[in-house]
Amino acid sequence: MHNYAVSITRAERRRSIERMLAEGGIASQHDLLGRLRADGIDTTQATLSRDLADLGVVKGPEGWRLPDQAMSAPSELAPAVRAYMLHVDVGGTMAVLRTRPGHATPLAVELDKTRLEGALGTVAVDDTSFLACLSPAMARAVARRLQAMLNGDRGRRPLARR
């Protein structure tokens, strides 16, 4: 570890970011910024945010990851639902998932990786993920499954009502 700032190129800074993310254990941008600075790489939060966006870095339940790490990791939908989702509603063919601010995208990433039956894809904004489904019935089924995960039963299907 260095005690001095090193002047490096953008490519070198991004290689350092990739290396640190590959090593794991990065829980936040602040954590990554601290590690960069500990290695003598002086950068700003704004520059780091741009680097992360350009590298396609995603935040999952286990922390920040490079896109190839996120794609190769097994689905972590149930932990992501419990970590990020607050509530789910259905409107037509859409399941609308409410989260705390900044948590909609990591939830949407896990939803897309899991490829739930009847789900077509997601759109995420700050505190809401919209999950498009094949039909209103599929949207209701997906919402029930996500609610079950939120309640802690890891998505097991409830017994059919008679």
N, C-alpha and C positions, 0 to 999 in steps of 0.2 A: 504494500500500500504506500502511496505517495502522500506527502504532506504539502505538495505544491501543485498548482494548476499547470496542465500541459496543453499547449496549443496543438490541436489535431484537426484533421479535415472532417467534413460531414460523414464521409464514407467510413473513416476510422471510428468515429463516435457511434455510428450505427452498427458497426461490427461489434463494438463493445456492448451495446444494448442487446444485440442478438445473443452474444455469449452469455450475458447475465440472465437473460430470459431462459435460455436453454438450460442453465444450471438450476433454475427453478427458485421458488421461495419469494418471488416478487409479488407482494400483496397490493401495492399501490404505486402510483406515479411518484409520490413522495419518497417511498422506499427506494425505487429505482434511481431517483435523483440523488438521494443520499449515497447510494453505492457508487454511482458515477463520480460524484465529488470525492468520495473516499479513495477512488483510483486516480484522483488528480484531474478528472475531466470536468471542467467548469462549463456548465450550460444552464440555460434558463428553463423554467417550467413550460413556457410557450414553445421553445425549440423542442423540448422533449415531447410535448404533445404532438407537434407536427411530425417528428420522427416516428412516434408510435403509430400515428394514422398512416403515414407513408409505408411503413413496414407491415401494415395490416394486423397489428397486434390486437388480440381480443382478451377480454376479462372473463374468466370463468370462476366457478366456485373455488378452485384451487389457486387462483391468482392470475396474473398477466401471462399470456402465452403468445408465441409466434403462431401464425396461421397453420403451418404444417403440424405443430404440436397439437393444436386444437382439433384438426381434422383427424389425426391418428389416435386421439384419446377416445376411450370408450365413452358412450353417452353418460352424462351425469345429470340427466333430466330431473330425477327425483330430488337429489340434493339442490339443484339449481332452483327448482320450484319452491322448495322449503326456504332457500336462502333469499330469493328475490321476489316471488309472487306474493301479493297481498290479497288479491281477490280476482275471480274470473266471472265474467258475464257472457251472455250469448246474444247476438243481434243478427238474425238471418243466418247467413253461412259463415259468420265470423265469431270466433272466440276472442273476447277482449280481456287481456290480462293486465291488471294494474300492478305496478311496482313502486318502490320508492324512487325518487329522482336518480337517474343515471343507471338504473338496473334493468331497464327493458331490453337493451341490446344483448347483454350476456344471456338473459333468459331466451331470447329469440335464437341465438346461436345454438343453444342446446336443443331447442325445439326443432330446428332445421336438421341438426345432426341425427336426432332420434327418428325422424320420419314417421311420425305417428300415423296410424291407419286413418284415412279420410282427410288428412291435413295436406294442403297444397304448398304452403309457405308462409313466411312471416314478414311483417313490416314493423319496425320498432322506432319509437320516438322516446323522448326522455324518460317518461314514467308509464308508458303503455306499449304493449306488444299486441299487434293484431294478427291473429292466426286465421288465414283463409282456409275454409273446409269445402269439401265437395257438395255438401247439402246442409240444410238446417239440422237434420237429424244427426249428421256426423259432427256438426259443431257442438250440439248438446252432449253427444257421447264423449268428445274430446274434453269438453269443459268438466264433465263429471269425473273423468279420469284424472285430470289435473287437480281438481278439488280433492280427490282421494289422496293424491300424492302430497298435497299441502297438509292434509290431515294426518299424514304419517303412515299410510298403508302402502306406500311405494307403488301405487298405480294398479293394485289388484282390482279386478273388476268386481263390483258389488254383485250380490246374488240377485237374480232376476225376481221381480215382484210378480206375485200371482194375483 
